[in-house]
Amino acid sequence: MARKKISTTIYITPEQNELLKALNQKTKVPVAEYIRQGIDLVLEKYKAQLPGQASFDELSSR
């Protein structure tokens, strides 16, 4: 079962848009999925700055 997703608006550069569209054309993976993966990478990188936050594993098991 897919997890519920929340809609949001982001602004990206024209270059980012062009490269994401090219990647989508080649892989058929939705651009939104690449953006979600990028967010996960940033959250993982900075998780030490989020004291008291539940881990991703804890959140996904709820």
N, C-alpha and C positions, 0 to 999 in steps of 0.2 A: 504494500500500500504506500503510495507516495505521500510524503509529508506536506502539510499545508504550507503554502508560500505566501508571503506578504508582498504586495506591490509597492514599489518605490520609484522615484525618479532620480536618475544620476546624469551627470554631464561628463562626457568624454571628449577627447580631442578628435578632430577629423582624422588624424593619423591612426589613433586607436580604433576608431570606427571602421576605417578602411581595412586594417589588418584583421580585426575580428570578423568582418564580413568575408574576407578571403579565407580565413581559417574555417568558418562555417561552410563555405562552398566546398572546401576540400574534404572536410571531415563529416559534414552533416550534423554536427553537434550544435545545439542552439547557442547563440551568443550569450543568452542569459545564464546558461550552465557554466560557460567560461568565466563570467563575472562572479557567479557564486563561488567557483573554485578559487578565484583571486581573493575574494573576501576571506575565505577559509585560510588561505596562506598568510594573509596579513594578521588575522586573529591569532593564528598559531605563533607567528613571529613575535607578537607583542603580548602574549598571554601572561608573562611575568608582570606586566603593568596593570593587570586586571585582578588585583587581590580579592579573594573571597568569591570569585566567579566559579561556577560549576564547570567541570570539563565538558568538552563536546560529547564524550561518551555518556556522561551522567545526564546531559540534556536529552540525548536521543533515546534514552531508555525510559523517559517519562511518559 
